Amino acid sequence: MSGYLQEAYLWTKQVLSIMEKSLVILQEIKDGSLDEGVAYASYTTRSLFQYMFLVQRHFEISHFHHPWLLQHFAFLYRTILPGFQRTVGIADSNYNWFYGPESQLVFLDRFVLRNGSGNWLAEKIRQNRVTEGPGQPARSQRWCTLHTEFLWYDPSLSPAPPSDYGTSQLHYFEDWGVVTYGSALPAKTSNTFLSFKSGKLGGRAMYDIVHKSKYKEWVRGWRNFNAGHEHPDQNSFTFAPNGVPFITEALYGPKYTLLNNAVLFGSDVSGACFKPWAGQITESCDSKWLKYKTGQAADSQGQVEVAMQRQDMVFVRGEGSAAYNPELKVRSFQRNLLLLHPQLLLLVDHFALAQDSPSRAMSAFFHNTELAFSGIRKGSMHGAFVRHDKDKYKMFWVDDTGFSNKGTVGFWKYPANFGYNGSNYVNVTAALRYPFSRMVYALVGPGVELQSLRVRGDDQRLDIRVSTKQQTYTVHLVTGEVPSSPLYAMILSDHKKVVFERTVAEAERPPAEVEEYVNLVEDNLQHVKPVFQQMERHILSRVLNSATFRRTAERLLQFSDKKKTEGIVEKMFAKSKNKQGRAKGGRRLNLGYKLSENLPDIFAQIELSEKRDRQRTFRRVYEDNPESNVDSHLFIDYADKKGGLARPQAKDSEADPGESLSHTGVYIRLFLLMNTGTFFLLLAVLVTRFQGGHSLHTHRYFYSILLIDSCILLFLFSSCSHSQC
């Protein structure tokens, strides 16, 4: 390592600059989530947690109270299906995690939670790991976090589950736009998992940073973020009654709307991948990545409007019309999920069209990556089912006129460059009418036998009667855009009434920009230099032979401003022959520490050199085009700003900050021209007027003047070079 400190210092400072900026922006995410989903989040946190650990250990920079980190356990705990083997597969995903998550969980327990919950969840996942078949970890991923799990595990924290473990809980990730219910439970009857996704592209924080131009010093639109691993999946859902995946995500595949549990509209609008059906505006027809950087796709979003749990029932509503091409003129695409029983889910889609909407049909898809769908019929209702062991998991559907169209079942094969073969699906199409239409789906587990499904309603309300062999449910659902009812929904069942009341909606308050965020990063960067200075002294103190010392000294002096570098090396080389000295009284001296005092401050000179380069670039950019409103602040760091270096503005501003920078160059040019003229004038006088007859004293006098003037010229040329004149 000796002799390479300056390279290590520059590299470390650059890494810290990038990572500290990322952690500042990560403070905008308050729910502990990452928009790329659980699998890719484990990819990110594998490295992020190592970074947090290392900067705390070596530079005393602590991020263990970071607001995102404080909530990240919920992201791991609330996304696990019953049985601790699978997670929600939102965005590009496999069946669970790419890396860990045992390593990440013991990290959270040791440095953040300190309550044993992280160790407990890591233990449950380890005990239930899939060893063969779908869900087993790849060899390249399974063991690469084992060393950090060993380093971070704290045996003094006895494994203890969270206080609400054992009961089904509803959780809403506000930034991610995802709702989950029934996570992290044992796989048994009546332990049901439900998820719903309807959020902003990239998550609320990233979307707002881009669209509200926050963090202008660092962020230049979507180019600074990567939403390519997301899917066109607004208003999509999954359902796992008894912990059995019935409706699942289609995992890591092409970015098509029809490969998500979402809806397409019948229309021949531009940009559609499967005409005459149009999916969400972000779907990509010819790329492996989501379309998100430009055009209408950059503004795509969905919204979770309601997420409530009352007794043992759940109601979730999302709005997804803003995720589709505006040319479709879909005024509203409202999806409602009502979990009436652990094995009975009611799904209601409400469509409101503009009068001149070109769309008069819709097509809904439902997926299962492992189990194939088969068609089924009960009376006039069409449906589909999957078989798990000996049990059947069924779904039926009708529209708001009572008509049930036959669905299509099949298998969608993925291209060879994806890690999965494809997905089984059932496709349901129906006609749409102006001004509104509804579709109702009933999904049941093997413990519920559906007998009938009746629907009627008006422009504001929909009444649904669901009859099963066990009991009957009457659902009153308010779907109007400006409803007069104080309720979202009311459910009546066997002398039991459950009400989901309408509450006063709180205005969304996006997080404020982190104050002094540039200074905050620079303050953390100041922790680096003292550590490397100490390492420099330590390395020099361990040099034991002259050849090694010479190489070390030469490399450490590489960035020095001293001109006589070889002389300094020779001086130090001579001292190194006496490896140790004694002070008065016989006390030993450490030669390395003594010699380090003779070296220039390498790291201070590196920073000074960087600052000079930035300032030269700043002046050159401004002087080349002084009237442009160029982003010159990109070349100036925190230290420059504290020193008062001004940022150029447009020409029509009240004051020209660049004017002060050019005054010095103007004066130097003026004196340079005057002095050059004086020099040649004196030279001409000496040649023409003083050729002979004059005393030697007079000649010496004029030669002295010329010599002095030559020195002044050299000084002016040097000053002019430094000021870019």
DRENDO-171757 format. One record per residue (C-alpha): residue in one letter; x, y, z. Coordinates in steps of 0.1 Angstrom, whole numbers, padded with zeros to 4 digits, always signed. Each point is the difference from the previous one (the first is absolute). Example, Ala and Ser with C-alpha at 12.3 -4.5 7.8 and 13.67 -1.06 7.14 Angstrom:
A+0123-0045+0078/S+0014+0034-0007/
This chain:
M+0000+0000+0000/S+0030+0023+0006/G+0004+0027-0027/Y-0036-0003-0012/L-0017+0021+0026/Q-0007+0029-0023/E-0019-0023-0025/A-0019-0016+0028/Y-0009+0034+0015/L-0013+0013-0033/W-0020-0032-0006/T-0014-0001+0035/K-0010+0037-0001/Q-0018-0006-0033/V-0019-0030+0013/L-0010+0018+0031/S-0012+0029-0021/I-0023-0022-0021/M-0013-0021+0029/E-0006+0029+0024/K-0020+0018-0027/S-0021-0032-0004/L-0006-0002+0037/V-0012+0036+0001/I-0025-0006-0027/L-0010-0033+0016/Q-0013+0021+0030/E-0029+0009-0023/I-0013-0036+0002/K-0018-0003+0034/D-0014-0035-0002/G+0032-0020-0003/S-0008-0013-0035/L+0019+0000-0033/D-0019+0003-0033/E+0017-0029-0017/G-0017-0025+0023/V+0011-0025+0026/A+0025-0020-0021/Y+0019+0029-0015/A-0001+0018+0034/S+0019-0029+0015/Y+0026+0006-0028/T+0002+0037+0010/T+0002-0005+0038/R+0026-0027-0003/S+0025+0028-0010/L-0017+0029+0018/F+0002-0016+0034/Q+0037-0009-0005/Y+0006+0037-0008/M-0018+0012+0031/F+0020-0025+0021/L+0034+0010-0015/V-0005+0038+0002/Q-0010-0003+0036/R+0029-0022+0008/H+0027+0019-0018/F-0012+0036-0002/E-0025+0003+0028/I-0028+0010-0023/S-0032-0015+0014/H-0032-0007-0020/F-0016-0023+0025/H-0027+0025+0007/H-0008+0006-0036/P-0039+0004-0004/W-0001-0025-0029/L+0021-0026+0019/L-0023+0003+0031/Q-0029-0012-0022/H+0018-0026-0021/F-0008-0029+0022/A-0037+0005-0009/F+0009-0003-0036/L+0014-0035+0006/Y-0025-0011+0026/R-0033+0012-0017/T+0008-0014-0034/I+0004-0037+0009/L-0027-0025-0009/P-0012-0025+0026/G+0026-0027+0003/F+0030+0023-0001/Q+0011-0013-0035/R-0014+0025-0025/T-0004+0038-0001/V-0020+0023-0022/G+0014+0000-0035/I-0006+0037-0009/A+0024+0012-0027/D+0028-0022-0013/S+0002-0028+0025/N+0004-0036+0007/Y-0020-0019+0026/N+0016+0017+0029/W+0035+0017+0005/F+0030+0003-0022/Y+0025+0005+0029/G-0006-0009+0037/P-0021+0012+0017/E+0014-0016+0031/S+0031+0023-0002/Q-0021+0031-0003/L-0023-0011+0028/V+0028-0006+0025/F+0015+0033-0010/L-0032+0018+0008/D-0003-0018+0033/R+0035+0008+0011/F+0002+0036-0010/V-0036+0013-0002/L-0027-0021+0016/R+0018-0016+0030/N-0031-0021+0009/G+0007-0034-0015/S-0026+0003-0028/G+0026+0000-0027/N+0017-0031+0013/W-0034-0017+0004/L-0011+0007-0036/A+0034-0011-0013/E-0004-0032+0019/K-0035-0007-0013/I+0011+0006-0036/R+0030-0023+0005/Q-0021-0027+0014/N-0025+0001-0029/R+0024+0005-0029/V-0010-0018-0032/T+0029-0024-0009/E-0014-0014-0032/G-0023+0014-0027/P-0015+0035-0005/G+0012+0024+0026/Q+0034-0015+0008/P+0028+0025+0000/A+0027+0000-0027/R+0034-0012+0011/S+0016+0033-0010/Q-0024+0019+0022/R-0007-0023+0030/W+0035+0000+0016/C+0014+0034-0009/T-0016+0017+0031/L+0010-0028+0024/H+0032+0019+0012/T-0020+0032+0008/E-0027-0020+0018/F+0028-0015+0021/L+0016+0034+0006/W-0032+0018+0010/Y-0018-0027+0020/D-0004+0010+0036/P-0007-0031+0022/S-0010+0021+0029/L-0032+0009-0018/S-0023-0029+0007/P-0024-0007-0030/A-0034+0015+0007/P-0029+0006-0024/P-0016+0034-0004/S-0028+0007+0024/D-0028-0005-0026/Y+0013-0033-0013/G-0026-0027-0004/T-0028+0024-0012/S-0008+0012-0035/Q+0009+0037-0003/L-0006+0025-0027/H+0031+0021-0010/Y+0002+0029-0025/F+0033+0011-0015/E-0009+0036-0009/D+0031+0007-0021/W+0000-0033-0019/G-0038+0000-0005/V-0004-0036+0012/V-0025-0015+0026/T+0006-0034+0016/Y-0021-0020+0023/G+0008-0033+0019/S+0038+0000-0004/A+0025-0022+0019/L-0024-0026+0014/P+0002-0038+0001/A-0014-0017-0031/K-0033-0014+0012/T-0037+0002-0007/S-0015+0035+0003/N+0034+0017-0001/T-0005+0021-0031/F+0023+0024-0018/L-0013+0029-0021/S+0020+0027-0018/F-0009+0030-0021/K+0022+0024-0020/S-0009+0035-0013/G+0026+0026+0003/K+0022+0026-0017/L+0027-0009-0024/G+0032-0005+0019/G-0018+0004+0033/R-0014+0033+0014/A+0033+0014+0011/M+0018-0005-0033/Y-0030+0011-0020/D-0003+0032+0020/I+0037+0007-0001/V-0001-0001-0038/H-0033+0018-0006/K+0006+0027+0027/S+0037+0005-0009/K+0012-0007+0035/Y+0038-0003+0007/K+0009+0021-0030/E+0037-0001+0008/W+0000-0038-0006/V-0031-0011-0019/R-0007+0005-0037/G-0033-0018-0005/W-0005-0037-0005/R+0036-0005-0013/N+0011-0001+0037/F-0024-0029+0008/N-0007-0034-0013/A-0036-0012-0001/G+0008-0025-0028/H-0006-0030+0023/E-0036+0010+0008/H-0030-0014-0019/P-0031+0016-0015/D-0020-0013+0030/Q-0021+0028+0014/N-0033-0013+0016/S+0014-0036+0000/F-0005-0024+0029/T+0009-0035+0013/F-0020-0025+0021/A+0012-0030+0020/P-0028-0016+0020/N+0013-0025+0026/G+0035+0012-0010/V-0004-0017-0034/P+0009+0023-0030/F-0032+0002-0020/I+0005+0033-0018/T+0037+0009-0003/E+0023+0024-0017/A+0017-0011-0033/L+0035+0007+0015/Y+0030+0010-0021/G-0014+0003-0035/P-0007+0024-0029/K-0015+0033+0010/Y-0035-0006-0013/T-0032+0010+0017/L-0016-0034-0008/L+0028-0017+0020/N-0013+0017+0031/N-0033-0004+0017/A-0012+0032-0016/V-0024+0012-0027/L+0004+0010-0037/F-0024+0021-0020/G-0013-0006-0035/S+0013+0028-0022/D+0023+0005-0029/V+0020+0028+0016/S+0037+0006-0009/G+0027-0018+0019/A-0021-0031+0009/C+0019-0032+0000/F-0029-0023-0007/K-0025+0019-0022/P-0029+0003+0002/W+0007-0002+0038/A+0018+0028+0018/G+0018-0006+0032/Q+0015+0024+0025/I+0021+0028-0015/T+0033-0013+0015/E-0001-0034-0016/S+0029-0007-0023/C-0006-0018-0033/D+0037-0007-0010/S+0021+0004+0031/K+0008-0020+0032/W-0005+0032+0021/L-0031+0021+0009/K-0005+0032-0020/Y+0002+0029+0024/K+0025+0027-0010/T-0019+0022-0025/G-0034+0009-0013/Q-0033-0010+0016/A+0016-0030+0016/A+0021+0023+0023/D-0033+0012+0016/S-0016-0035+0006/Q-0015-0006+0034/G-0027-0018+0020/Q-0014+0007+0034/V-0012-0020+0030/E-0031+0019+0011/V-0012-0022+0028/A+0016-0027+0022/M-0021-0011+0030/Q-0004-0030+0023/R-0032-0004+0020/Q-0003-0030+0022/D+0011-0029-0022/M-0008+0017-0033/V+0021+0021-0023/F-0008+0027-0025/V+0026+0015-0025/R-0007+0024-0029/G+0024+0013-0026/E-0003+0024-0030/G+0021-0008-0031/S-0013+0021-0029/A+0032+0022+0001/A+0020-0030-0009/Y-0016-0002-0035/N+0003+0020-0032/P-0021+0032+0003/E-0013-0007-0036/L-0021-0028+0015/K-0020+0026+0019/V-0006-0023+0030/R-0012+0024+0026/S+0003-0027+0028/F+0012-0035+0004/Q-0008-0009+0036/R+0008-0034+0014/N-0015-0011+0033/L+0010-0030+0021/L-0022-0013+0028/L+0012-0029+0020/L-0032-0013+0015/H+0014-0033+0014/P+0035-0014+0001/Q-0009-0021-0030/L-0024+0024-0018/L+0012+0031-0019/L-0023+0023-0019/L+0017+0020-0028/V-0020+0029-0015/D+0012+0021-0030/H-0017+0033-0007/F+0006+0017-0034/A-0011+0035-0008/L+0005+0012-0036/A-0001+0034-0017/Q-0028+0003-0026/D+0025+0000-0029/S+0022-0028+0014/P+0012-0023-0028/S+0000-0030+0024/R-0031-0022+0002/A+0015-0032+0015/M+0023-0011+0027/S+0022-0031+0005/A+0011-0011+0035/F+0028-0025+0007/F+0007-0023+0030/H+0032-0020+0004/N+0015-0030+0018/T+0036-0008-0007/E-0002-0036+0011/L-0036-0013-0002/A-0019-0002-0033/F-0035+0014-0003/S-0029-0020-0013/G-0035+0012-0010/I-0030-0006+0022/R-0037+0010-0001/K-0027+0002+0027/G-0034+0007-0014/S+0003+0031-0022/M+0033+0011+0016/H+0032-0008-0017/G+0032-0004+0020/A+0034-0017+0003/F+0019-0020+0027/V+0034-0013+0009/R+0006-0032+0019/H+0024-0002+0029/D+0004-0035+0013/K-0036-0012+0003/D-0015+0035+0005/K-0015+0023-0026/Y+0003+0038+0001/K-0027+0015-0021/M-0010+0034-0015/F-0032+0011-0017/W-0010+0033-0016/V-0031+0020-0012/D-0004+0036-0012/D-0025+0025+0014/T-0027-0013-0024/G+0003-0035+0014/F+0017-0013-0032/S+0031-0023+0003/N+0022-0004-0030/K+0021-0031-0004/G+0037+0006+0008/T+0031-0012-0018/V+0027-0021+0018/G+0035-0006-0012/F+0038+0003+0006/W+0021+0030-0010/K+0035-0011-0009/Y+0029+0024+0008/P+0029+0007-0024/A+0032-0019+0007/N+0018+0030+0016/F-0023-0002+0031/G+0006-0023+0029/Y-0035-0015+0000/N-0019-0020-0026/G-0032+0020+0002/S-0033+0003+0018/N-0034-0017+0000/Y-0029+0025-0004/V-0037+0004-0003/N-0013+0028-0022/V-0034+0016+0004/T-0014+0025-0025/A-0032+0021+0002/A-0017+0029-0017/L+0002+0035+0014/R-0028+0026-0001/Y-0002+0037+0004/P+0000+0014+0026/F+0009-0029+0023/S+0003-0038+0002/R+0009-0025+0027/M+0015-0035+0002/V-0003-0022+0031/Y+0022-0030+0008/A-0003-0024+0029/L+0031-0020+0009/V-0005-0029+0025/G+0021-0026+0018/P-0009-0036+0005/G-0017+0007+0033/V-0027+0022-0017/E-0025-0012-0026/L-0015+0028-0021/Q-0036-0004-0009/S-0010+0033-0017/L+0012+0035-0008/R-0026+0027-0007/V+0008+0037-0009/R-0021+0031-0004/G+0007+0037+0003/D-0002+0036-0012/D+0025+0027-0008/Q+0010+0005+0036/R-0004-0034+0017/L+0003-0037-0007/D-0018-0027+0020/I+0015-0035-0001/R-0015-0032+0016/V+0024-0028+0005/S-0016-0033+0010/T+0022-0029+0013/K-0009-0033+0014/Q+0011+0013+0034/Q-0016+0035+0001/T-0012+0030-0021/Y+0018+0034-0003/T-0017+0031-0012/V+0024+0027-0011/H-0009+0037-0006/L+0029+0016-0018/V+0001+0038-0008/T+0019+0005-0032/G-0011+0035-0011/E+0026+0027-0005/V-0019+0025+0021/P-0020-0022+0023/S-0025+0014+0025/S+0003-0030+0023/P+0023+0002+0030/L+0011-0036-0006/Y+0024-0018-0024/A-0017-0033+0006/M-0023-0019+0024/I-0002-0038+0004/L-0029-0019+0015/S+0004-0037+0010/D-0021-0020+0024/H-0010+0028+0023/K+0035+0015-0002/K+0007+0034-0015/V+0034+0013-0010/V+0004+0036-0011/F+0029+0016-0019/E-0007+0036+0007/R+0012+0029-0021/T+0024+0022+0020/V+0013+0034-0007/A+0029-0005-0023/E+0032+0015+0012/A+0019+0020-0026/E+0031-0018-0011/R+0030+0016+0015/P+0031-0011-0019/P+0033+0002+0020/A+0018+0033-0001/E+0034+0002-0016/V+0027-0008+0025/E+0014+0033+0012/E+0036+0009-0009/Y+0003-0033-0018/V+0032+0010-0018/N+0017+0011+0032/L-0012-0032+0018/V+0019-0021-0025/E+0031+0021+0001/D+0000-0002+0038/N+0001-0038-0002/L+0028+0002-0026/Q+0021+0019+0025/H+0003-0032+0021/V+0022-0017-0027/K+0031+0022+0000/P+0011-0005+0036/V-0003-0038-0003/F+0023+0000-0031/Q+0025+0023+0017/Q+0002-0024+0029/M+0005-0029-0024/E+0028+0019-0017/R+0019+0004+0032/H-0006-0037+0009/I+0013-0012-0034/L+0032+0022+0003/S+0006-0013+0035/R+0001-0036-0014/V+0026+0006-0028/L+0029-0022+0008/N+0024+0003-0030/S+0012+0028-0021/A-0012-0013-0034/T-0036-0002+0013/F+0002+0033+0016/R+0013+0017-0032/R-0030-0014-0020/T-0024+0010+0027/A+0014+0035+0002/E-0001+0005-0038/R-0036-0011-0002/L-0011+0021+0029/L+0017+0031-0015/Q-0016-0006-0034/F-0028+0025+0006/S+0023+0025+0018/D+0005+0035-0012/K+0037+0000+0010/K+0023+0003-0030/K+0031-0017+0015/T-0017-0033+0006/E+0031-0020-0006/G+0019+0021+0025/I-0026-0007+0026/V+0001-0037-0007/E+0038+0000+0004/K-0003+0019+0033/M-0026-0025+0013/F+0020-0029-0015/A+0031+0010+0020/K-0021+0002+0032/S-0015-0034-0006/K+0034-0017+0004/N-0003+0006+0037/K-0031-0019+0006/Q-0004+0012+0035/G+0014+0028+0021/R+0001+0009+0036/A-0011+0032+0016/K+0017+0015+0030/G-0002-0022+0030/G+0001-0032-0022/R-0037+0001-0009/R-0007-0018-0034/L-0015+0020-0029/N-0022-0014-0027/L+0017+0010-0032/G-0030-0005-0022/Y-0021+0025+0020/K+0029+0024+0001/L+0005-0003-0038/S-0036+0005-0007/E+0003+0035+0014/N+0025+0008-0028/L-0024-0011-0027/P-0024+0025-0016/D-0036-0004+0009/I-0009-0022-0030/F-0037-0001+0006/A-0003+0037+0005/Q+0019+0005-0032/I-0023-0025-0018/E-0030+0020+0011/L+0017+0033-0010/S+0008-0014-0034/E-0036-0012-0005/K-0012+0035+0011/R+0023+0017-0025/D-0012-0023-0028/R-0036+0008+0007/Q+0006+0037+0001/R+0019+0000-0032/T-0028-0020-0017/F-0026+0023+0015/R+0018+0031-0014/R+0006-0016-0034/V-0036-0010-0004/Y-0013+0034+0009/E+0025+0019-0021/D-0006-0022-0031/N-0037+0008+0002/P-0007+0027+0026/E-0036+0005-0011/S-0011-0035+0005/N-0018-0012+0031/V+0023-0030+0003/D-0001-0023+0030/S+0034+0012+0011/H-0008-0009+0036/L+0007-0036-0009/F+0037+0009+0000/I+0000+0016+0035/D-0001-0019+0032/Y-0010+0009+0035/A+0034+0014+0010/D+0000+0023-0030/K-0034+0013+0009/K+0010+0007+0035/G+0029+0020-0014/G-0024+0022-0018/L+0005-0010-0037/A-0030+0013-0018/R-0022-0019-0025/P-0005+0017-0034/Q-0035+0012-0009/A-0017+0010-0032/K+0011+0032-0017/D-0032+0018+0009/S+0004-0005+0038/E+0005+0030+0022/A+0037-0007+0007/D+0026-0019-0019/P+0019-0023+0024/G+0024-0010-0027/E+0012+0036-0004/S+0022-0001+0031/L+0017-0031-0014/S+0010+0018-0032/H+0013+0033+0016/T+0033-0016+0010/G+0006-0013-0035/V-0008+0034-0016/Y+0025+0018+0022/I+0027-0026-0006/R-0005+0002-0038/L+0003+0038+0001/F+0032+0000+0020/L+0014-0028-0022/L-0005+0021-0031/M+0014+0031+0015/N+0031-0018+0014/T+0006-0017-0033/G-0001+0033-0018/T+0024+0015+0025/F+0024-0029-0004/F+0002+0003-0038/L+0003+0039+0003/L+0030-0003+0024/L+0016-0026-0022/A-0004+0022-0031/V+0015+0030+0018/L+0029-0021+0012/V+0008-0013-0035/T-0005+0033-0020/R+0011+0027+0025/F+0027-0016+0021/Q+0022-0019-0025/G+0032+0019+0008/G+0013+0030+0018/H-0018-0006+0032/S+0015-0011+0032/L+0000-0036+0013/H-0020+0012+0029/T-0029+0012-0022/H-0001-0034-0018/R-0001-0019+0033/Y-0029+0023+0011/F-0021-0008-0031/Y+0008-0037+0002/S-0011-0001+0036/I-0033+0017-0009/L-0006-0026-0028/L+0008-0029+0024/I-0025+0013+0026/D-0026+0005-0027/S+0006-0036-0012/C-0007-0013+0035/I-0032+0020+0001/L-0010-0014-0033/L+0006-0036+0013/F-0021+0007+0031/L-0029+0015-0021/F+0001-0030-0024/S-0002-0024+0030/S-0029+0020+0016/C-0018+0001-0033/S+0003-0038-0003/H-0015-0006+0034/S-0030+0024-0005/Q-0008-0014-0035/C+0004+0034-0016/
